[in-house]
Amino acid sequence: MKNPDTDGALVADIEIDEVGPGDAGFMLRGRGSDGQQYQLHVHLDIPVDRRTWTVVAELLSQSEVRIWRSSPTPIRGGSRRRRNAVG
């Protein structure tokens, strides 16, 4: 699927199932259209009071996240090389 605004390709289309507290932000979890489980960490550089956090978390829990990649080259799973890997 192509993004109509760019030449990029859709990486993940995720329906958010759960929003929890993250390190200075939110942790979103959900299942993608590919059936896989995804986790997205959203870090905020500003402090958010508890009431605001609760409202934003409720909005996010009713959301979907679409992640687009600018390069049309497909991402190959497991192709990342670990730093300092032997072999």
Buried (B, 14 or more C-beta within 10 A) or exposed (E): EEEEEEEBBEBBBBEBEEBEEBEEBBBBBBEBEEEEEBEBEBEEEEEBEEEEBEEBBEEBBEEEBEEBBEEEEEEEEEEEEEEEEEE
